[in-house]
Amino acid sequence: MSTSAKPYHHGDLRAALIRAAVDMLEEGENYSLRAVARRTGVSPTAPYRHFPDREALDTAVAGEGFTDLHGALSATLDAAPDSADPVEVMAELGVTYVEFARRRPAVFRLMFADGCGSGNGSADRLHALLEQALSRLFPARSTPELCTGLWGLAHGLAFLHLARADADTDTTAHVRAAVAAVLRL
């Protein structure tokens, strides 16, 4: 009887490779397809079955980030009671956005790196979610320009807070005040 080893089956290798890349990125490690394969415990060529190059893996990692951010924003919006002040709901969405960036800075930066969020429609899904929220909360004021302006505000605040991550700043209060200042004009 042969004592050959059983063939190795990883399960969902694509997801495992993305998870390894996210973990490495969040731990501050620069990853490559070879390093991700090593961490996942597969051969150095195995990732190429799912990703032709590092750029494709980056796009997949960014896509996971966008999915997570979309889920967090949706949960914030769904948690708001119908009677909630619309400005406060938008401010909470801003807080959720900035807090996501602060919790996962490397992934957040990658999400908005050249090309990562554009090809797969991920950024479009965030924009659509914000447009839906504005239409629901401010039916008379909802415009594509207001949507872009509020996203720009939250995005700018996210990067400002990342730049001074060690500062003793109350992120929540800062973001709420900025969103309220714009919407209460």
C-alpha positions in Angstrom: 0.0 0.0 0.0 1.3 3.4 -0.9 2.1 5.9 1.8 1.8 8.9 -0.4 0.3 12.0 1.2 -3.2 13.0 0.6 -3.6 15.9 -1.9 -3.7 19.2 -0.2 -7.1 21.0 -0.5 -7.3 24.4 0.8 -11.0 25.1 0.5 -11.6 28.7 -0.6 -8.0 29.6 -1.6 -9.0 32.9 -3.1 -10.6 34.1 0.1 -7.7 32.8 2.2 -5.2 34.7 0.0 -7.1 37.9 0.3 -7.4 37.4 4.1 -3.6 36.8 4.3 -3.0 39.9 2.3 -5.3 42.0 4.5 -3.7 40.6 7.6 -0.2 41.4 6.3 -1.2 44.9 5.2 -2.8 45.7 8.6 0.3 44.3 10.4 2.4 46.7 8.4 4.0 44.1 6.2 4.6 44.6 2.6 3.2 41.6 0.8 3.8 39.9 -2.5 2.0 37.0 -4.0 4.9 34.8 -2.9 4.6 36.1 0.7 0.8 35.6 0.7 1.3 32.1 -0.5 3.8 31.4 2.2 1.5 32.7 4.9 -1.4 30.7 3.5 0.6 27.6 3.4 0.4 26.9 -0.3 2.9 26.7 -3.1 4.4 30.0 -4.5 2.5 29.5 -7.7 -0.9 28.8 -6.2 -2.0 32.4 -6.0 -1.5 32.9 -9.7 -4.6 30.6 -10.3 -6.7 33.5 -8.8 -4.6 36.6 -9.3 -2.4 37.2 -12.4 -0.3 39.8 -10.5 0.0 41.9 -7.3 -2.3 44.6 -8.8 -5.1 42.1 -9.1 -4.6 41.0 -5.5 -4.6 44.7 -4.4 -7.9 45.2 -6.2 -9.4 42.2 -4.5 -8.2 43.4 -1.1 -9.6 46.9 -1.8 -12.9 45.3 -2.8 -13.1 43.5 0.5 -12.5 46.8 2.2 -15.2 48.5 0.3 -17.6 45.6 1.1 -16.8 46.0 4.8 -17.2 49.8 4.7 -20.5 49.5 2.8 -21.7 47.0 5.4 -20.8 49.3 8.3 -22.4 52.4 6.6 -25.6 50.3 5.9 -25.8 49.1 9.5 -25.4 52.7 10.7 -28.2 53.9 8.4 -30.4 50.9 9.3 -30.0 51.6 13.0 -31.3 55.1 12.7 -34.9 55.4 13.8 -37.3 57.0 11.4 -37.7 59.9 13.9 -34.0 60.6 14.0 -32.7 64.1 13.1 -31.5 63.8 9.5 -28.4 65.8 10.3 -27.5 63.5 13.1 -27.9 60.5 10.9 -25.6 61.9 8.3 -23.1 62.8 11.0 -23.2 59.2 12.3 -22.5 58.0 8.7 -19.5 60.4 8.7 -18.3 59.0 12.0 -18.7 55.5 10.7 -16.6 56.3 7.7 -13.8 58.0 9.6 -13.7 55.3 12.3 -13.4 52.7 9.6 -10.4 54.5 8.2 -8.9 54.8 11.7 -9.4 51.1 12.5 -8.1 49.9 9.2 -5.8 52.6 7.8 -3.7 50.5 5.5 -6.7 48.9 3.8 -8.5 52.3 3.7 -5.5 53.8 1.9 -5.3 50.9 -0.5 -9.0 51.2 -1.3 -8.5 54.6 -2.7 -5.1 54.0 -4.4 -4.9 54.3 -8.1 -7.4 52.0 -9.8 -8.3 49.9 -6.8 -11.8 51.1 -6.3 -12.7 52.0 -9.8 -12.7 48.8 -11.9 -15.0 46.7 -9.8 -17.8 49.3 -9.0 -17.0 49.3 -5.3 -16.8 53.1 -5.0 -20.0 53.4 -7.0 -21.8 51.3 -4.4 -20.8 53.6 -1.7 -21.9 56.6 -3.7 -25.2 55.0 -4.4 -25.7 54.2 -0.7 -25.0 57.9 0.2 -27.4 59.1 -2.5 -30.1 56.8 -1.1 -29.5 58.1 2.4 -29.7 61.7 1.3 -32.9 61.1 -0.8 -34.5 59.6 2.3 -33.3 62.1 4.8 -33.3 65.3 2.7 -35.7 64.8 -0.1 -35.9 68.5 -1.0 -32.1 69.0 -0.8 -30.7 65.7 -2.2 -28.5 66.4 -5.2 -25.5 64.6 -6.7 -23.4 67.6 -5.7 -24.4 67.4 -2.1 -23.7 63.7 -2.1 -20.2 64.3 -3.5 -19.6 67.2 -1.1 -20.5 65.1 2.0 -18.4 62.2 0.8 -15.5 64.5 0.2 -16.0 65.9 3.7 -16.0 62.5 5.3 -13.1 61.3 3.2 -11.0 64.4 3.9 -11.7 64.1 7.6 -10.7 60.4 7.5 -7.3 61.3 6.0 -6.8 64.3 8.4 -7.5 61.9 11.3 -5.1 59.3 9.8 -2.4 61.9 9.5 -2.6 62.8 13.2 -3.7 59.4 14.5 -1.7 59.9 17.7 -3.3 63.3 18.4 -5.7 63.5 21.4 -8.7 64.3 19.3 -12.3 63.3 19.8 -13.0 62.0 16.4 -16.7 61.5 16.9 -17.3 65.1 18.1 -15.1 66.5 15.3 -16.8 64.6 12.5 -20.3 65.3 13.9 -19.6 69.1 14.2 -18.1 69.3 10.7 -21.1 67.5 9.1 -23.6 69.5 11.1 -21.9 72.7 10.1 -22.3 71.9 6.4 -25.8 70.6 6.6 -27.3 73.2 8.9 -26.3 76.1 6.6 
